Amino acid sequence: MSKKEEESRIEPLAITELEGKSFFIPSYQRGYRWTTQQVKELLEDIEDFVGKGAFGIYCLQPLVVKEHGDTWEVIDGQQRLTTIHIILSCFDIKMYSLHYQTREKSCTFLNNIKSKSKDEAAENIDFYHMLKTRDYVLRWKKEKKDRLQENAEAFFSEFVRVLLHKVKFIWYDTDTQDPVEVFTRLNIDKIPLTSAELIKAILLNRFNFENENNYERTRLFQQELAAQWDQMENMLQNDEFWLFFHDDSETSETRIDYIFEIICDQRVLGEPTEDIGSDQSYVFRYFYDYFHRNKYNRKTLQNTWNEVRNIYDTLVEWYTHLDLYHYVGFLLARPKESTRKKGKKVLQQKLLFGLLSKWREEGMTVAKFKSHLIDMINAVIADCSDLNTEYEIGGRSKTQCRPLLLLHNVETVIMQGSIARDIYGQEVFARFPFNLYKKEKWDVEHIDSNTTNSLSDFEEQKEWLLTTYIIATEEQRLKIERFCTEMQDEEDESIRQSSFDNLKEEIMPVTYEEELLTDDEKNMIWNFTLLDEGTNRGYGNAIFPAKRRIIIGKEQGLFYPVPTFNKEKGFTTKNATKRTSAFIPPCTKQAFLKYYSPSSGSMVTWTRHDAETYRLNMLRILSEKFNVIDSGYVHDTI
């Protein structure tokens, strides 16, 4: 009896009965994607089965296969087959082998899974998920061993025995001539399988080329498509690239789905002949309808793939171009909207498709497209283009100037990249991190607190003085120490306030006091900057030097405590402690480091001179390309 005759029945097959078998995972199958939660549930189910005496059998879902030479082509069930393989590897047991048509490295990685490192797993997404499963199984084993102690060996012995002999697949050897058809029918209603993966099954189905006489040409086309698909998916998994044009990192595991969604939603391949619905499979049904009405042939499938490639290649081209990356990224970053809320997916996709369509217009050049982007940006900043505008009055919230602050940061990065390109001939440039802008939820924040801090509280007075300690004269340092010592227990607040005011005036002369912004001036662009939500909430209404200290540490992943001084220990500088780091926008960092006013003599306050030079920098950088003005303001003294 042949292997086909012997094993074509539908019957339960124990894991041990798979020993020596070789399984072939065809190109139309998705990669390994099981989560630790799924692995956890499987282990717990088997463990519960063992605990109840392991009577009868524990059935896994069907393993649908088709004879493929000396191996078995896996049509459905490869996720569980791979998971069982990893579990057995963690017990140093090998039952069967798995081979992949387009992912040969996955076979090597899987066969040596127990010794693989996280660095090796970073090579592709299959490895990552395989290693996550391995780590969970090993952690589960360790926890069992620690809890059961002397009974652990007996537990694992019984667990393995049940796993090999009592846990069974429902073996189904299909006799169809089209395994992809079976694969699609079995998976169309399963949530884990995305529309893109179902479309891939059609694109790689060899039966769609049955009228082709050149077999080698067909095989090369399929291999090329599969390789390009994996390359594209790997690039799309990079958040720096993905969040340049998309708004959300919490998306389906296969991000190439978004490209198919664009083609479907914008009807790039024409209107469907039937209602495709609106459920999770509507995109697949759109392409299925297109393939069906245009016949399954090379031209139809090639045309589909060309549309996918055109969108992807355009996004990559923009991503690698200094100006286009930043201007497209700015427009798709929802500059007028709060990043605390998700953008409207339909509007975002429509905006992106509009840009893609403009790019593909006949006669379009990079220069023309860049000019188009600048026009769009001018429309976005129209209601905040005057740098002399006062906010927080007349219904003008400070968030209205968000587009201008974001554009200042973006154009600053472009300017730095242009220097590297034009002077040094270096095409590699630092990108403004739109991924972090979208992830960290940035706010518009006052540089000098909107509410004037009267510094009437002793701890605030002490912090202000101790912050200036390093730059103070020796005589001033002695006075700071004396104030911190003598005023610590002073009950008469008027005496303490008078002593502080005198000392503050000595450290920061009246000339600097006259330079402080008025309450109205604090609500103008020269006193605003962008800051991530966490940092903003972290320092609240803090004084300028305290904000500066927090921001410097935040970028380094550190918290720099204020120097302390008390009667018992005297003056003490504490070591920095580790904290969660955050990207600090370049213009925010430059403002707090007094980059725009190198001649500034005070690091303890944000003066009018600092504010003027900051605003002048905005005007110089932005007005050359954009409709940014500064009405009624003279900078002659700067």
Sequence and secondary structure as in RCSB ss.txt:
>XXXX:A:sequence
MSKKEEESRIEPLAITELEGKSFFIPSYQRGYRWTTQQVKELLEDIEDFVGKGAFGIYCLQPLVVKEHGDTWEVI
DGQQRLTTIHIILSCFDIKMYSLHYQTREKSCTFLNNIKSKSKDEAAENIDFYHMLKTRDYVLRWKKEKKDRLQE
NAEAFFSEFVRVLLHKVKFIWYDTDTQDPVEVFTRLNIDKIPLTSAELIKAILLNRFNFENENNYERTRLFQQEL
AAQWDQMENMLQNDEFWLFFHDDSETSETRIDYIFEIICDQRVLGEPTEDIGSDQSYVFRYFYDYFHRNKYNRKT
LQNTWNEVRNIYDTLVEWYTHLDLYHYVGFLLARPKESTRKKGKKVLQQKLLFGLLSKWREEGMTVAKFKSHLID
MINAVIADCSDLNTEYEIGGRSKTQCRPLLLLHNVETVIMQGSIARDIYGQEVFARFPFNLYKKEKWDVEHIDSN
TTNSLSDFEEQKEWLLTTYIIATEEQRLKIERFCTEMQDEEDESIRQSSFDNLKEEIMPVTYEEELLTDDEKNMI
WNFTLLDEGTNRGYGNAIFPAKRRIIIGKEQGLFYPVPTFNKEKGFTTKNATKRTSAFIPPCTKQAFLKYYSPSS
GSMVTWTRHDAETYRLNMLRILSEKFNVIDSGYVHDTI
>XXXX:A:secstr
  HHHHH S EEEEGGGGTT EEEE TTS      HHHHHHHHHHHHHHHHTT  S EEEEEEEEEEETTEEEEE
E HHHHHHHHHHHHHTT    EEEESS HHHHHHHHTGGG  HHHHTT HHHHHHHHHHHHHHHHHHHHHHHHGG
GHHHHHHHHHHHHHHTEEEEEEE   S HHHHHHHHHTT TTS HHHHHHHHHT GGGGTT S HHHHHHHHHHH
HHHHHHHHHHHT HHHHHHH S S   S TTHHHHHHHHHTTTT   SS   SSTTHHHHHHHHHHHHT SSHHH
HHHHHHHHHHHHHHHHHHHTSHHHHHHHHHHHT TTS TTS   HHHHHHHHHHHHHHHTSTT  HHHHHHHHHH
HHHHHTGGG BTT B SBTTB GGGGHHHHHHHHHHHHHHHHHHHHHTT         HHHHHHTTEEEEESS S
S     SHHHHHHHHHHTTTTS HHHHHHHHHHHHHSTT   HHHHHHHHHHHHHHHS HHHHTTB  TTGGGBG
GGEEEEEHHHHHHHTT  HHHHHHHHHHHHHTEE    EEETTTEEE    EE       HHHHHHHTTTT TT 
  SSS BHHHHHHHHHHHHHHHTTTS  B TT   TT 
